[in-house]
Every structure is written in structure tokens, then in C-alpha cells.
Amino acid sequence: MKKFIIVVLDGFGVGQMEDVPQARPQDTGANTWLHILENKPELRLPVLEKLGLMNIIGTESSRMKFSSTATFGKAGLMHSGADTFFGHQEIVGTKPQKPFGEPIKNRIELIHDTLVQNGYHAEYYQGESERMLVVENALTVADNVECDPGQAFNVTAAIDTLDFDEVLKIGKLVRSVSKVPRVITFGGRGVTIQDILAAVEEHDGGYIGVNAPKSGVYNRDYHCIHLGYGVDPEVQVPTILGRAGYGVTLLGKAADVIQNPFGKSCSIVETSKVLGKLIELSKETECGFFCCNVQETDLAGHQESVEKYAHILEIADPLLGQLMDSMGDEDLLVVMADHGNDPTIGHPHHTREHVPLMIYGRGIRPGNLGIRGTLSDVGATATDYFGEHPPENGSSFLPKLLD
């Protein structure tokens, strides 16, 4: 019996992609890991060193050296920009499509009519300048006013009033007629539609939405599903493997952003807890697929804090060692990222970088896998490992690992 484990160090890039000067000039020169190391030359991460992290960036420090036993490489981002949600969809096998950013006002009539045609009571809510929707007196459909303008619509619900399964049906209808990157469908208990409406904000550019933290929906029994543009869970690794009867476990932010219809999802933020839970569940499982996101690296990047980023890596490193020690003879581990988040670049946003690929398994062939064209190669390798059909996107590198 065997396991395939992916650990995503969120925002842990290893150098800007070739298209950055044209696509994202603000990211020119980004190299998350190298710049952390330049600012923290005393940093020592023996497990990531063993896995080939220094081989990937092609240089050594006074305390971290090349590994002669590592199996390593890099992967480029096929999705546009540098996004956690789309990065994870790419990892599990989606071929990215380019979404279209716009405010809710561009789609509000179409969304309203679609919901009414499907039997829901939807009415317009008039703000000072813009409109949004209130549906079943339980949820709002509006702009996301916390991310970059035009990048998401939010379905914000009081799930004491309307069950989350019904809320999700509404979210999928909104998704079906929208082209924004994400329709984020979420809600919590202990709040009412009045609480949600009390948190409405209007922003420059014609945007209106609910400030989710102020609404209270995060406070108790929070439910959340991200519905991405062009994302079909049927062609992704969790659905393919889950339908085939394999255990599928998603942990950390991976549980929030990847759909997992047949498996178990655990949303955990703290690094020691999420990796500790991965180790615990992996030990209890003889055969299955795991994808675990370590979110606090990304949060440190957003805070532009080299100190915090380095500290999180120091927490993660020995836990990765414990995970490797617990693995069986046939198990495979891939440590990677979903994009960069260089804390030294001069802005608090993600950076468009190649991500590391560090593969561990007893008996696999050491060496350089080169630069893979898409994160989906990891997902394709996972299904190949279990002998199942591939996801929509990606090419397996499993043959390169085996003698």
C-alpha cells in the first residue's frame, strides 16, 4: 500500500518567470527564497537542504549546501498572475483559462434573472450608489471588497436561515453566468441577514459588497467553497482518485480552495498544527492522496516580513523531517509552492515566480527534473502513481523517478 503526499509551502518562489517584465513588471527581480537567505544568511534548514532546495537556486550559503542525494526541479505557472486559488487548481490538474475582471453591476441583472428563473426569491439592495442582491432574505450576492477590485463575487450567507447546501446551489448559479476569477460562497452561524447588510461597503470604481470579517460570518461554524472560472472538479486529482476508491485528504488552505467530493478536508492555518495533522493522518492511512497547504509562509510574505517568513520555515523544516521519517517504502512526497511572495520586492502581493519541486521517496532516482511547464505535472504524476487516468492538464514525471 502507498501514499502520495503534496506539501505546498504557500508563496515560496525560487525566481521570477521569464514573462514577468511584460506580464507583471512589479515582480521584476523576485526570488522569494534567495532574498530571504540573503537577508538571513545564518538560516539553516537541514531537511529542505537535503531535499535539494539549494540545488534549485544554484547557489550555496555559509550554512546551506547542495545535496547529492536530492531529486529536484522547478515548475512554471500556467495560470495568469500569481494566485493561490488558481495555483492549487493547476496543481490538481486543471488547465487554466484566463478569467475576466469586472464589478457585480455588469452582471447583476443576469444573475438576478438566473436566480429567479431557478425558483429563488431575489431582490435588489440599493446602496448609496450601487446595487447588489439579497436572496431568500438569507444571503447577499455582491463584489468582494477585500481582494483586488473585480476579481471575485461573494455569496455571503446566514446559514442558520438557509442551509449551506442550498447556499452552494445559489453560488453555482452565480458562477454559471459570471466570468470573474472566483465566486466565493461562504457563510456562518449566529448571524442574520441584518448583520450582513450592516457590513456593506462601497468602494471607488463602482464596487459594492460585504466586509466579511465585520459581518461576523467567520465567527462560528464557517463554511466556504471557492468556485473558480473554468474549474471543473471532475477533471481534478481529488475527484479522479476519490471516485476510484482511494482516500483523499486536503489540509490547510488546500481544504478551502480545492473541491473534494469524496474525501476529507481539514481547514487549519497554524503551521505546526497543519503539518502535525498531516503527520498524524498519514501514519493512520495505509493508502491514499494528501495535499497540505502551509499558509503562514504566504501570510509572512504579505506582511513583507523576512523575519516571520524565516521563522515559519524553521517551524516547517523539522516537521517535514518527521513526515519523511514516517513514510513507507513506496510512499512519495512532493514539497512545492503555488507562486511566490517575495517579502523584499517592495509590495505586499504575490510574485510571479517558478516554484520548487522537491521529491522524496525511498529508492527514487536522484537528479534534476529540470523546469516543468506547469504545476499540473504534479497532479498528473499523482494519478499515474495510482494507475488512474490523468487529470485535464499536465504530464507525469513518475518515469523519471523510477529505476
Secondary structure, 3 states (H helix, E strand, C coil): CCEEEEEEECCCCCCECCCHHHHCHHHCCCCHHHHHHHHCCCCCCHHHHHCCHHHHHCCCCCCCCCCCCCEEEEECCCCCCCCHHHHHHHHCCCCCCCCCCCCHHHCHHHHHHHHHHCCCCEEEEECCCCEEEEECCCEEEEECCCCCCCCEEEEEEECCCCCHHHHHHHHHHHHHCCCCCEEEEEEECCCCHHHHHCCEEEECCCEEEECHHHHCCCCCCCEEEEEECCCCHHHCHHHHHHHCCCEEEEECHHHHHCCCCCCEEECCCCHHHHHHHHHHHHHHCCCEEEEEEECHHHHHHHCCCHHHHHHHHHHHHHHHHHHHHHCCCCCEEEEECCCECCCCCCCCCCECECEEEEEECCCCCCEEEEEECCCHHHHHHHHHHCCCCCCCCCCCCHHHHCC
